[in-house]
Amino acid sequence: MTMHYIIQAVFVLTGLLSVLASLFDWDWFFTAHNSRFVVESVGRTRARWFYAAIGLLLMATGTYFFLATAAAYTA
């Protein structure tokens, strides 16, 4: 059960990192090798929107599975 919570926390934290990088326009995030492809393909502004959406999706997924896991263990 502990492993579930660790994975859910990783989802939420990486989502939070992505959203914060999008909001604050962090250069280190958008000039990294992995995100440079998206920035060069669609531009910096759209890349920020893309990473914000991905971050929100990750946080929502982590939260959903946290609630589903908690409900499964209490039922």
C-alpha positions in Angstrom: 0.0 0.0 0.0 2.9 2.4 0.7 4.2 1.9 -2.8 0.8 3.2 -4.2 1.2 6.4 -2.2 4.7 6.9 -3.4 3.7 6.6 -7.0 0.8 8.9 -6.5 3.1 11.5 -4.9 5.5 11.3 -7.8 2.6 12.0 -10.2 1.4 15.0 -8.2 4.9 16.4 -7.7 6.0 16.1 -11.3 2.7 17.7 -12.4 3.3 20.5 -9.9 6.8 21.0 -11.3 5.4 21.2 -14.8 2.7 23.7 -13.9 5.0 25.9 -12.0 7.6 25.8 -14.8 4.8 26.9 -17.2 3.6 29.7 -14.9 7.0 31.1 -14.1 8.5 30.5 -17.5 11.6 28.8 -16.1 14.4 28.9 -18.6 16.1 25.8 -17.2 13.0 23.8 -17.8 12.3 24.9 -21.3 15.9 24.8 -22.5 16.4 21.3 -21.2 17.1 18.6 -23.9 13.8 16.8 -23.4 11.6 19.9 -23.7 13.6 21.6 -26.3 11.9 19.5 -29.1 8.4 20.8 -28.1 9.6 24.4 -27.8 11.2 24.3 -31.2 8.2 22.6 -32.8 5.4 24.8 -31.5 7.0 27.9 -29.9 7.6 28.8 -26.3 4.1 30.1 -25.5 2.3 27.0 -26.8 4.9 24.8 -25.1 4.1 26.5 -21.8 0.4 25.8 -22.4 1.2 22.2 -23.3 3.3 21.5 -20.2 0.7 23.2 -18.0 -2.0 20.9 -19.4 0.2 17.9 -19.0 1.0 19.0 -15.4 -2.7 19.4 -14.5 -3.4 16.0 -16.0 -0.7 14.4 -13.9 -1.9 16.0 -10.8 -5.5 15.0 -11.5 -4.4 11.4 -12.2 -2.4 11.2 -9.0 -5.3 12.7 -7.0 -7.8 10.3 -8.6 -5.8 7.3 -7.8 -5.2 8.5 -4.3 -8.9 8.8 -3.7 -9.6 5.4 -5.4 -6.9 3.7 -3.4 -8.2 5.1 -0.1 -11.7 4.1 -1.0 -10.7 0.6 -1.9 -8.9 0.1 1.4 -11.7 1.4 3.5 -14.4 -0.6 1.8 
